[in-house]
Amino acid sequence: MEQIEHPQIEICIQAEMKSGNRESGDAYFVHVDERFALLAIADGLGNGEKAKESAIVVPAVLKEYKDEPIERLLQLSNERMVHKRGAAIGIVKIDFFEKTLQYGGIGNIRMYLRRQNGKMIYPIPVPGYLSGRPIRPRIESHSYEAGDLFFMHSDGVIAKSPKECISHSRDAFTLADRVSRKMDDQDDATFMTVQLLQ
């Protein structure tokens, strides 16, 4: 498990490939600086080499264009999926100065946010996947407070009770421990758990 600690944010990431495969069809991206954090998970359709070929498009785009808005990042990633199998995607951008968290997703990447007051927020991704065909992204924006906790995952993580899982976790590390028990070895599985510290 990869762990990233920063004055504004703590992140845990775990990625496992489908049992018997040599390549994972999931990919992820993390960027954190003093202004913002940009986090993403991409799940290439199917599994193995062809799925990986699609999934790795997303980290490459985000690395090059990380300062762009989420909608633009989704459009750029989509444009590069032409003649590829395609991928589901979830992107979170956290503005440390504005104290806002934005989410945009297409396909089956799920994200759950628990506020300090116990309120749960479930951003809804647009159905479908990136394929090079026209897309209509929908971006949700929420304010956040220090202590808010969220996780995002590909469909290889079987999170049947996300509210219970996140409600009984005090930080990104204990949440990661809980989520890691829900990974399905019959599919590529990737998750990120995140706590906002300031």
Biotite code that builds the C-alpha atoms (Angstrom):
import biotite.structure as struc

atoms = struc.array([
    struc.Atom([0.000, 0.000, 0.000], chain_id="A", res_id=1, res_name="MET", atom_name="CA", element="C"),
    struc.Atom([1.289, 3.438, -0.960], chain_id="A", res_id=2, res_name="GLU", atom_name="CA", element="C"),
    struc.Atom([0.926, 6.250, 1.572], chain_id="A", res_id=3, res_name="GLN", atom_name="CA", element="C"),
    struc.Atom([1.275, 9.981, 0.900], chain_id="A", res_id=4, res_name="ILE", atom_name="CA", element="C"),
    struc.Atom([1.449, 12.453, 3.757], chain_id="A", res_id=5, res_name="GLU", atom_name="CA", element="C"),
    struc.Atom([1.209, 16.201, 3.202], chain_id="A", res_id=6, res_name="HIS", atom_name="CA", element="C"),
    struc.Atom([0.292, 19.066, 5.563], chain_id="A", res_id=7, res_name="PRO", atom_name="CA", element="C"),
    struc.Atom([-3.118, 19.375, 3.856], chain_id="A", res_id=8, res_name="GLN", atom_name="CA", element="C"),
    struc.Atom([-3.966, 15.767, 3.076], chain_id="A", res_id=9, res_name="ILE", atom_name="CA", element="C"),
    struc.Atom([-3.254, 12.091, 3.792], chain_id="A", res_id=10, res_name="GLU", atom_name="CA", element="C"),
    struc.Atom([-3.726, 9.498, 1.062], chain_id="A", res_id=11, res_name="ILE", atom_name="CA", element="C"),
    struc.Atom([-3.537, 5.702, 0.988], chain_id="A", res_id=12, res_name="CYS", atom_name="CA", element="C"),
    struc.Atom([-3.576, 3.839, -2.328], chain_id="A", res_id=13, res_name="ILE", atom_name="CA", element="C"),
    struc.Atom([-3.765, 0.143, -3.050], chain_id="A", res_id=14, res_name="GLN", atom_name="CA", element="C"),
    struc.Atom([-3.887, -1.508, -6.465], chain_id="A", res_id=15, res_name="ALA", atom_name="CA", element="C"),
    struc.Atom([-4.115, -5.245, -7.152], chain_id="A", res_id=16, res_name="GLU", atom_name="CA", element="C"),
    struc.Atom([-4.416, -7.046, -10.477], chain_id="A", res_id=17, res_name="MET", atom_name="CA", element="C"),
    struc.Atom([-6.797, -9.856, -11.298], chain_id="A", res_id=18, res_name="LYS", atom_name="CA", element="C"),
    struc.Atom([-5.498, -13.228, -10.121], chain_id="A", res_id=19, res_name="SER", atom_name="CA", element="C"),
    struc.Atom([-3.500, -14.926, -12.884], chain_id="A", res_id=20, res_name="GLY", atom_name="CA", element="C"),
    struc.Atom([-2.919, -11.759, -14.940], chain_id="A", res_id=21, res_name="ASN", atom_name="CA", element="C"),
    struc.Atom([0.411, -10.120, -15.648], chain_id="A", res_id=22, res_name="ARG", atom_name="CA", element="C"),
    struc.Atom([-0.988, -6.635, -16.263], chain_id="A", res_id=23, res_name="GLU", atom_name="CA", element="C"),
    struc.Atom([-3.563, -4.569, -14.385], chain_id="A", res_id=24, res_name="SER", atom_name="CA", element="C"),
    struc.Atom([-6.299, -2.869, -16.368], chain_id="A", res_id=25, res_name="GLY", atom_name="CA", element="C"),
    struc.Atom([-6.574, -0.180, -13.667], chain_id="A", res_id=26, res_name="ASP", atom_name="CA", element="C"),
    struc.Atom([-4.386, 2.911, -13.388], chain_id="A", res_id=27, res_name="ALA", atom_name="CA", element="C"),
    struc.Atom([-4.271, 5.808, -10.959], chain_id="A", res_id=28, res_name="TYR", atom_name="CA", element="C"),
    struc.Atom([-2.817, 9.292, -10.674], chain_id="A", res_id=29, res_name="PHE", atom_name="CA", element="C"),
    struc.Atom([-1.919, 11.458, -7.666], chain_id="A", res_id=30, res_name="VAL", atom_name="CA", element="C"),
    struc.Atom([-0.581, 14.999, -7.642], chain_id="A", res_id=31, res_name="HIS", atom_name="CA", element="C"),
    struc.Atom([-0.329, 17.135, -4.498], chain_id="A", res_id=32, res_name="VAL", atom_name="CA", element="C"),
    struc.Atom([1.215, 20.581, -4.164], chain_id="A", res_id=33, res_name="ASP", atom_name="CA", element="C"),
    struc.Atom([0.609, 23.621, -1.952], chain_id="A", res_id=34, res_name="GLU", atom_name="CA", element="C"),
    struc.Atom([-2.388, 24.715, -4.070], chain_id="A", res_id=35, res_name="ARG", atom_name="CA", element="C"),
    struc.Atom([-4.368, 21.594, -4.854], chain_id="A", res_id=36, res_name="PHE", atom_name="CA", element="C"),
    struc.Atom([-4.541, 17.823, -5.045], chain_id="A", res_id=37, res_name="ALA", atom_name="CA", element="C"),
    struc.Atom([-5.580, 15.966, -8.181], chain_id="A", res_id=38, res_name="LEU", atom_name="CA", element="C"),
    struc.Atom([-6.533, 12.301, -7.797], chain_id="A", res_id=39, res_name="LEU", atom_name="CA", element="C"),
    struc.Atom([-7.872, 9.855, -10.362], chain_id="A", res_id=40, res_name="ALA", atom_name="CA", element="C"),
    struc.Atom([-8.621, 6.192, -10.960], chain_id="A", res_id=41, res_name="ILE", atom_name="CA", element="C"),
    struc.Atom([-9.157, 4.745, -14.439], chain_id="A", res_id=42, res_name="ALA", atom_name="CA", element="C"),
    struc.Atom([-10.508, 1.255, -15.135], chain_id="A", res_id=43, res_name="ASP", atom_name="CA", element="C"),
    struc.Atom([-9.837, -0.013, -18.652], chain_id="A", res_id=44, res_name="GLY", atom_name="CA", element="C"),
    struc.Atom([-12.660, -2.111, -20.044], chain_id="A", res_id=45, res_name="LEU", atom_name="CA", element="C"),
    struc.Atom([-12.045, -5.806, -19.453], chain_id="A", res_id=46, res_name="GLY", atom_name="CA", element="C"),
    struc.Atom([-8.665, -6.734, -18.017], chain_id="A", res_id=47, res_name="ASN", atom_name="CA", element="C"),
    struc.Atom([-5.109, -7.458, -19.056], chain_id="A", res_id=48, res_name="GLY", atom_name="CA", element="C"),
    struc.Atom([-2.953, -5.706, -21.628], chain_id="A", res_id=49, res_name="GLU", atom_name="CA", element="C"),
    struc.Atom([-5.710, -4.077, -23.727], chain_id="A", res_id=50, res_name="LYS", atom_name="CA", element="C"),
    struc.Atom([-7.428, -2.716, -20.626], chain_id="A", res_id=51, res_name="ALA", atom_name="CA", element="C"),
    struc.Atom([-4.109, -1.334, -19.366], chain_id="A", res_id=52, res_name="LYS", atom_name="CA", element="C"),
    struc.Atom([-3.524, 0.346, -22.734], chain_id="A", res_id=53, res_name="GLU", atom_name="CA", element="C"),
    struc.Atom([-6.684, 2.388, -22.193], chain_id="A", res_id=54, res_name="SER", atom_name="CA", element="C"),
    struc.Atom([-6.285, 3.015, -18.457], chain_id="A", res_id=55, res_name="ALA", atom_name="CA", element="C"),
    struc.Atom([-2.761, 4.466, -18.679], chain_id="A", res_id=56, res_name="ILE", atom_name="CA", element="C"),
    struc.Atom([-4.016, 7.191, -21.014], chain_id="A", res_id=57, res_name="VAL", atom_name="CA", element="C"),
    struc.Atom([-5.532, 8.962, -17.994], chain_id="A", res_id=58, res_name="VAL", atom_name="CA", element="C"),
    struc.Atom([-2.395, 9.409, -15.821], chain_id="A", res_id=59, res_name="PRO", atom_name="CA", element="C"),
    struc.Atom([-0.501, 10.618, -18.898], chain_id="A", res_id=60, res_name="ALA", atom_name="CA", element="C"),
    struc.Atom([-3.129, 13.278, -19.652], chain_id="A", res_id=61, res_name="VAL", atom_name="CA", element="C"),
    struc.Atom([-3.410, 14.409, -16.021], chain_id="A", res_id=62, res_name="LEU", atom_name="CA", element="C"),
    struc.Atom([0.340, 14.687, -15.607], chain_id="A", res_id=63, res_name="LYS", atom_name="CA", element="C"),
    struc.Atom([0.558, 16.941, -18.671], chain_id="A", res_id=64, res_name="GLU", atom_name="CA", element="C"),
    struc.Atom([-2.557, 19.042, -18.013], chain_id="A", res_id=65, res_name="TYR", atom_name="CA", element="C"),
    struc.Atom([-2.965, 18.927, -14.227], chain_id="A", res_id=66, res_name="LYS", atom_name="CA", element="C"),
    struc.Atom([-3.793, 22.660, -13.966], chain_id="A", res_id=67, res_name="ASP", atom_name="CA", element="C"),
    struc.Atom([-6.822, 22.292, -16.245], chain_id="A", res_id=68, res_name="GLU", atom_name="CA", element="C"),
    struc.Atom([-10.406, 21.988, -14.907], chain_id="A", res_id=69, res_name="PRO", atom_name="CA", element="C"),
    struc.Atom([-11.817, 18.482, -14.448], chain_id="A", res_id=70, res_name="ILE", atom_name="CA", element="C"),
    struc.Atom([-14.184, 18.818, -17.410], chain_id="A", res_id=71, res_name="GLU", atom_name="CA", element="C"),
    struc.Atom([-11.250, 19.599, -19.689], chain_id="A", res_id=72, res_name="ARG", atom_name="CA", element="C"),
    struc.Atom([-9.248, 16.667, -18.276], chain_id="A", res_id=73, res_name="LEU", atom_name="CA", element="C"),
    struc.Atom([-12.153, 14.315, -18.996], chain_id="A", res_id=74, res_name="LEU", atom_name="CA", element="C"),
    struc.Atom([-12.484, 15.637, -22.552], chain_id="A", res_id=75, res_name="GLN", atom_name="CA", element="C"),
    struc.Atom([-8.744, 15.329, -23.237], chain_id="A", res_id=76, res_name="LEU", atom_name="CA", element="C"),
    struc.Atom([-8.673, 11.784, -21.848], chain_id="A", res_id=77, res_name="SER", atom_name="CA", element="C"),
    struc.Atom([-11.681, 10.889, -23.973], chain_id="A", res_id=78, res_name="ASN", atom_name="CA", element="C"),
    struc.Atom([-10.063, 12.233, -27.134], chain_id="A", res_id=79, res_name="GLU", atom_name="CA", element="C"),
    struc.Atom([-7.086, 9.920, -26.603], chain_id="A", res_id=80, res_name="ARG", atom_name="CA", element="C"),
    struc.Atom([-9.299, 6.825, -26.315], chain_id="A", res_id=81, res_name="MET", atom_name="CA", element="C"),
    struc.Atom([-9.951, 6.683, -30.073], chain_id="A", res_id=82, res_name="VAL", atom_name="CA", element="C"),
    struc.Atom([-9.089, 3.161, -31.372], chain_id="A", res_id=83, res_name="HIS", atom_name="CA", element="C"),
    struc.Atom([-8.672, 1.893, -27.820], chain_id="A", res_id=84, res_name="LYS", atom_name="CA", element="C"),
    struc.Atom([-10.965, -0.320, -25.768], chain_id="A", res_id=85, res_name="ARG", atom_name="CA", element="C"),
    struc.Atom([-12.063, 2.532, -23.472], chain_id="A", res_id=86, res_name="GLY", atom_name="CA", element="C"),
    struc.Atom([-12.093, 3.202, -19.739], chain_id="A", res_id=87, res_name="ALA", atom_name="CA", element="C"),
    struc.Atom([-14.219, 4.296, -16.811], chain_id="A", res_id=88, res_name="ALA", atom_name="CA", element="C"),
    struc.Atom([-12.770, 7.242, -14.899], chain_id="A", res_id=89, res_name="ILE", atom_name="CA", element="C"),
    struc.Atom([-13.169, 9.160, -11.650], chain_id="A", res_id=90, res_name="GLY", atom_name="CA", element="C"),
    struc.Atom([-11.319, 12.415, -10.940], chain_id="A", res_id=91, res_name="ILE", atom_name="CA", element="C"),
    struc.Atom([-11.218, 14.444, -7.715], chain_id="A", res_id=92, res_name="VAL", atom_name="CA", element="C"),
    struc.Atom([-9.683, 17.923, -7.543], chain_id="A", res_id=93, res_name="LYS", atom_name="CA", element="C"),
    struc.Atom([-9.228, 19.514, -4.117], chain_id="A", res_id=94, res_name="ILE", atom_name="CA", element="C"),
    struc.Atom([-8.542, 23.243, -3.854], chain_id="A", res_id=95, res_name="ASP", atom_name="CA", element="C"),
    struc.Atom([-6.762, 23.864, -0.554], chain_id="A", res_id=96, res_name="PHE", atom_name="CA", element="C"),
    struc.Atom([-7.322, 27.642, -0.677], chain_id="A", res_id=97, res_name="PHE", atom_name="CA", element="C"),
    struc.Atom([-11.017, 27.614, -1.587], chain_id="A", res_id=98, res_name="GLU", atom_name="CA", element="C"),
    struc.Atom([-11.675, 24.517, 0.572], chain_id="A", res_id=99, res_name="LYS", atom_name="CA", element="C"),
    struc.Atom([-13.593, 22.863, -2.251], chain_id="A", res_id=100, res_name="THR", atom_name="CA", element="C"),
    struc.Atom([-13.657, 19.330, -3.572], chain_id="A", res_id=101, res_name="LEU", atom_name="CA", element="C"),
    struc.Atom([-14.787, 18.644, -7.135], chain_id="A", res_id=102, res_name="GLN", atom_name="CA", element="C"),
    struc.Atom([-15.663, 15.249, -8.588], chain_id="A", res_id=103, res_name="TYR", atom_name="CA", element="C"),
    struc.Atom([-16.246, 14.172, -12.161], chain_id="A", res_id=104, res_name="GLY", atom_name="CA", element="C"),
    struc.Atom([-16.705, 10.591, -13.288], chain_id="A", res_id=105, res_name="GLY", atom_name="CA", element="C"),
    struc.Atom([-17.831, 8.528, -16.237], chain_id="A", res_id=106, res_name="ILE", atom_name="CA", element="C"),
    struc.Atom([-18.576, 4.870, -15.655], chain_id="A", res_id=107, res_name="GLY", atom_name="CA", element="C"),
    struc.Atom([-18.244, 2.657, -12.612], chain_id="A", res_id=108, res_name="ASN", atom_name="CA", element="C"),
    struc.Atom([-15.612, 4.458, -10.490], chain_id="A", res_id=109, res_name="ILE", atom_name="CA", element="C"),
    struc.Atom([-17.356, 5.211, -7.181], chain_id="A", res_id=110, res_name="ARG", atom_name="CA", element="C"),
    struc.Atom([-16.622, 7.897, -4.607], chain_id="A", res_id=111, res_name="MET", atom_name="CA", element="C"),
    struc.Atom([-18.000, 8.400, -1.077], chain_id="A", res_id=112, res_name="TYR", atom_name="CA", element="C"),
    struc.Atom([-17.425, 11.435, 1.147], chain_id="A", res_id=113, res_name="LEU", atom_name="CA", element="C"),
    struc.Atom([-18.108, 11.605, 4.899], chain_id="A", res_id=114, res_name="ARG", atom_name="CA", element="C"),
    struc.Atom([-18.366, 15.079, 6.364], chain_id="A", res_id=115, res_name="ARG", atom_name="CA", element="C"),
    struc.Atom([-17.301, 15.848, 9.932], chain_id="A", res_id=116, res_name="GLN", atom_name="CA", element="C"),
    struc.Atom([-20.973, 16.181, 10.899], chain_id="A", res_id=117, res_name="ASN", atom_name="CA", element="C"),
    struc.Atom([-21.578, 12.599, 9.740], chain_id="A", res_id=118, res_name="GLY", atom_name="CA", element="C"),
    struc.Atom([-23.361, 13.549, 6.517], chain_id="A", res_id=119, res_name="LYS", atom_name="CA", element="C"),
    struc.Atom([-22.567, 11.256, 3.590], chain_id="A", res_id=120, res_name="MET", atom_name="CA", element="C"),
    struc.Atom([-22.205, 12.513, 0.009], chain_id="A", res_id=121, res_name="ILE", atom_name="CA", element="C"),
    struc.Atom([-22.327, 10.107, -2.939], chain_id="A", res_id=122, res_name="TYR", atom_name="CA", element="C"),
    struc.Atom([-21.321, 11.883, -6.174], chain_id="A", res_id=123, res_name="PRO", atom_name="CA", element="C"),
    struc.Atom([-23.007, 10.243, -9.141], chain_id="A", res_id=124, res_name="ILE", atom_name="CA", element="C"),
    struc.Atom([-20.877, 9.463, -12.214], chain_id="A", res_id=125, res_name="PRO", atom_name="CA", element="C"),
    struc.Atom([-22.240, 9.786, -15.736], chain_id="A", res_id=126, res_name="VAL", atom_name="CA", element="C"),
    struc.Atom([-23.100, 6.337, -17.170], chain_id="A", res_id=127, res_name="PRO", atom_name="CA", element="C"),
    struc.Atom([-20.833, 4.990, -19.903], chain_id="A", res_id=128, res_name="GLY", atom_name="CA", element="C"),
    struc.Atom([-17.091, 5.135, -20.452], chain_id="A", res_id=129, res_name="TYR", atom_name="CA", element="C"),
    struc.Atom([-14.427, 7.118, -22.283], chain_id="A", res_id=130, res_name="LEU", atom_name="CA", element="C"),
    struc.Atom([-14.273, 5.890, -25.866], chain_id="A", res_id=131, res_name="SER", atom_name="CA", element="C"),
    struc.Atom([-13.509, 8.836, -28.116], chain_id="A", res_id=132, res_name="GLY", atom_name="CA", element="C"),
    struc.Atom([-17.203, 9.421, -28.754], chain_id="A", res_id=133, res_name="ARG", atom_name="CA", element="C"),
    struc.Atom([-18.740, 12.700, -27.476], chain_id="A", res_id=134, res_name="PRO", atom_name="CA", element="C"),
    struc.Atom([-19.270, 12.868, -23.706], chain_id="A", res_id=135, res_name="ILE", atom_name="CA", element="C"),
    struc.Atom([-21.206, 15.228, -21.446], chain_id="A", res_id=136, res_name="ARG", atom_name="CA", element="C"),
    struc.Atom([-19.335, 15.375, -18.142], chain_id="A", res_id=137, res_name="PRO", atom_name="CA", element="C"),
    struc.Atom([-21.144, 16.432, -14.971], chain_id="A", res_id=138, res_name="ARG", atom_name="CA", element="C"),
    struc.Atom([-18.961, 17.984, -12.260], chain_id="A", res_id=139, res_name="ILE", atom_name="CA", element="C"),
    struc.Atom([-20.069, 18.115, -8.619], chain_id="A", res_id=140, res_name="GLU", atom_name="CA", element="C"),
    struc.Atom([-18.513, 20.629, -6.237], chain_id="A", res_id=141, res_name="SER", atom_name="CA", element="C"),
    struc.Atom([-18.635, 20.499, -2.433], chain_id="A", res_id=142, res_name="HIS", atom_name="CA", element="C"),
    struc.Atom([-17.046, 22.511, 0.326], chain_id="A", res_id=143, res_name="SER", atom_name="CA", element="C"),
    struc.Atom([-15.004, 20.555, 2.859], chain_id="A", res_id=144, res_name="TYR", atom_name="CA", element="C"),
    struc.Atom([-13.732, 20.889, 6.403], chain_id="A", res_id=145, res_name="GLU", atom_name="CA", element="C"),
    struc.Atom([-10.666, 19.542, 8.168], chain_id="A", res_id=146, res_name="ALA", atom_name="CA", element="C"),
    struc.Atom([-11.302, 15.922, 9.096], chain_id="A", res_id=147, res_name="GLY", atom_name="CA", element="C"),
    struc.Atom([-13.568, 15.081, 6.154], chain_id="A", res_id=148, res_name="ASP", atom_name="CA", element="C"),
    struc.Atom([-12.808, 11.611, 4.795], chain_id="A", res_id=149, res_name="LEU", atom_name="CA", element="C"),
    struc.Atom([-13.485, 9.978, 1.447], chain_id="A", res_id=150, res_name="PHE", atom_name="CA", element="C"),
    struc.Atom([-12.632, 7.020, -0.690], chain_id="A", res_id=151, res_name="PHE", atom_name="CA", element="C"),
    struc.Atom([-12.777, 6.267, -4.403], chain_id="A", res_id=152, res_name="MET", atom_name="CA", element="C"),
    struc.Atom([-12.515, 2.841, -5.994], chain_id="A", res_id=153, res_name="HIS", atom_name="CA", element="C"),
    struc.Atom([-12.761, 0.778, -9.154], chain_id="A", res_id=154, res_name="SER", atom_name="CA", element="C"),
    struc.Atom([-15.328, -2.002, -9.459], chain_id="A", res_id=155, res_name="ASP", atom_name="CA", element="C"),
    struc.Atom([-12.881, -4.637, -8.233], chain_id="A", res_id=156, res_name="GLY", atom_name="CA", element="C"),
    struc.Atom([-13.542, -3.322, -4.722], chain_id="A", res_id=157, res_name="VAL", atom_name="CA", element="C"),
    struc.Atom([-16.809, -4.734, -3.374], chain_id="A", res_id=158, res_name="ILE", atom_name="CA", element="C"),
    struc.Atom([-18.053, -1.890, -1.175], chain_id="A", res_id=159, res_name="ALA", atom_name="CA", element="C"),
    struc.Atom([-21.561, -3.071, -0.291], chain_id="A", res_id=160, res_name="LYS", atom_name="CA", element="C"),
    struc.Atom([-21.795, -0.905, 2.848], chain_id="A", res_id=161, res_name="SER", atom_name="CA", element="C"),
    struc.Atom([-19.655, 2.171, 2.162], chain_id="A", res_id=162, res_name="PRO", atom_name="CA", element="C"),
    struc.Atom([-21.393, 4.260, 4.833], chain_id="A", res_id=163, res_name="LYS", atom_name="CA", element="C"),
    struc.Atom([-20.669, 1.685, 7.535], chain_id="A", res_id=164, res_name="GLU", atom_name="CA", element="C"),
    struc.Atom([-17.093, 1.265, 6.328], chain_id="A", res_id=165, res_name="CYS", atom_name="CA", element="C"),
    struc.Atom([-16.290, 4.980, 6.331], chain_id="A", res_id=166, res_name="ILE", atom_name="CA", element="C"),
    struc.Atom([-18.305, 5.813, 9.468], chain_id="A", res_id=167, res_name="SER", atom_name="CA", element="C"),
    struc.Atom([-16.193, 3.457, 11.584], chain_id="A", res_id=168, res_name="HIS", atom_name="CA", element="C"),
    struc.Atom([-12.876, 4.846, 10.320], chain_id="A", res_id=169, res_name="SER", atom_name="CA", element="C"),
    struc.Atom([-11.041, 7.679, 12.063], chain_id="A", res_id=170, res_name="ARG", atom_name="CA", element="C"),
    struc.Atom([-8.564, 8.476, 9.278], chain_id="A", res_id=171, res_name="ASP", atom_name="CA", element="C"),
    struc.Atom([-7.313, 7.490, 5.809], chain_id="A", res_id=172, res_name="ALA", atom_name="CA", element="C"),
    struc.Atom([-5.170, 4.675, 7.208], chain_id="A", res_id=173, res_name="PHE", atom_name="CA", element="C"),
    struc.Atom([-7.868, 2.884, 9.195], chain_id="A", res_id=174, res_name="THR", atom_name="CA", element="C"),
    struc.Atom([-10.280, 3.326, 6.272], chain_id="A", res_id=175, res_name="LEU", atom_name="CA", element="C"),
    struc.Atom([-7.705, 1.823, 3.897], chain_id="A", res_id=176, res_name="ALA", atom_name="CA", element="C"),
    struc.Atom([-7.369, -1.183, 6.181], chain_id="A", res_id=177, res_name="ASP", atom_name="CA", element="C"),
    struc.Atom([-11.130, -1.734, 6.042], chain_id="A", res_id=178, res_name="ARG", atom_name="CA", element="C"),
    struc.Atom([-11.422, -1.238, 2.285], chain_id="A", res_id=179, res_name="VAL", atom_name="CA", element="C"),
    struc.Atom([-8.461, -3.529, 1.559], chain_id="A", res_id=180, res_name="SER", atom_name="CA", element="C"),
    struc.Atom([-10.498, -6.447, 2.915], chain_id="A", res_id=181, res_name="ARG", atom_name="CA", element="C"),
    struc.Atom([-13.090, -5.868, 0.207], chain_id="A", res_id=182, res_name="LYS", atom_name="CA", element="C"),
    struc.Atom([-10.856, -6.368, -2.826], chain_id="A", res_id=183, res_name="MET", atom_name="CA", element="C"),
    struc.Atom([-11.925, -9.029, -5.328], chain_id="A", res_id=184, res_name="ASP", atom_name="CA", element="C"),
    struc.Atom([-9.016, -11.048, -6.742], chain_id="A", res_id=185, res_name="ASP", atom_name="CA", element="C"),
    struc.Atom([-11.198, -11.977, -9.729], chain_id="A", res_id=186, res_name="GLN", atom_name="CA", element="C"),
    struc.Atom([-10.934, -8.427, -11.049], chain_id="A", res_id=187, res_name="ASP", atom_name="CA", element="C"),
    struc.Atom([-8.412, -5.605, -11.104], chain_id="A", res_id=188, res_name="ASP", atom_name="CA", element="C"),
    struc.Atom([-9.029, -3.557, -7.962], chain_id="A", res_id=189, res_name="ALA", atom_name="CA", element="C"),
    struc.Atom([-7.798, -0.081, -7.031], chain_id="A", res_id=190, res_name="THR", atom_name="CA", element="C"),
    struc.Atom([-8.790, 2.313, -4.273], chain_id="A", res_id=191, res_name="PHE", atom_name="CA", element="C"),
    struc.Atom([-7.714, 5.559, -2.640], chain_id="A", res_id=192, res_name="MET", atom_name="CA", element="C"),
    struc.Atom([-8.648, 6.677, 0.871], chain_id="A", res_id=193, res_name="THR", atom_name="CA", element="C"),
    struc.Atom([-8.161, 10.345, 1.692], chain_id="A", res_id=194, res_name="VAL", atom_name="CA", element="C"),
    struc.Atom([-8.424, 12.548, 4.749], chain_id="A", res_id=195, res_name="GLN", atom_name="CA", element="C"),
    struc.Atom([-8.434, 16.334, 4.452], chain_id="A", res_id=196, res_name="LEU", atom_name="CA", element="C"),
    struc.Atom([-6.376, 17.747, 7.313], chain_id="A", res_id=197, res_name="LEU", atom_name="CA", element="C"),
    struc.Atom([-6.771, 21.534, 7.112], chain_id="A", res_id=198, res_name="GLN", atom_name="CA", element="C"),
])
